[in-house]
Amino acid sequence: MPTASEPRGTSARSKRADAVRNQQTLLDAAAEVFVTSGVDAPIRQIAARAGVGMGTIYRHFPTRADLVVAVYRHQVEACAEAGPNLLADAGSPIEALRQWVDLFVDFLVTKHGLADALQSDSSGFDALHAYFLDRLVPVCAQLLDAAVDAGEVRAGTHAYELMRGIGNLCIGHDSDPRYDPRRLIALLLQGLRQPQSP
């Protein structure tokens, strides 16, 4: 019951805010586990990382596909929000782009398991892919444009083709532990750099 100084509904709002925070914590934990162990990682591993019981996960996400899709959307939003923040806080636009690409690669590792998790729901996968492009291509373009404007990156690379190239370099990571896509992605980013005049 709210006190006299507490507006009616404050308690319900704070409970909703707590529930949202708890769900964000759970999704962060699931994303970390998926990046290191794949989308087939045991639910108990995610529960342990999040500090919750397995029942809490199943209450929010009755199936693995529900959890994978929620993590996918959560990571898309995190990548989308990170772009402008990195541009504001990183030492340079190229450093902001490099840090954003690291987040994007973490996201791609999860994305590769999405098709299997959704199994036959190709329309659901297509809708998520369109959502991913709508949210992330403009963010990557903003980072690239800033790096071009700062003279750090040569002009002419489109955000979609850069993201597609990074995605292609990430393929094969799951099937071959000797392959490190981040090393080749670093070379790709190096190739974007504007040559320094002698």
Buried (B, 14 or more C-beta within 10 A) or exposed (E): EEEEEEEEEEEEEEEEEEEEEBBEBBBBBBBBBBBEEBBEBEBEBBBBBBEBEEEBBBEBBEEBBBBBBBBBBBBBBBBBEBBBEBBEEBEEBBBBBBBBBBBBBBBBBBBBBBBEBBEEBEEBBEEBBEBBBEBBBEBBBBBBBBBBEEEBBEEEBEBEEBBEBBBEBBEEBEEEEEBEBBEBBBEBBEEBEBEEEE
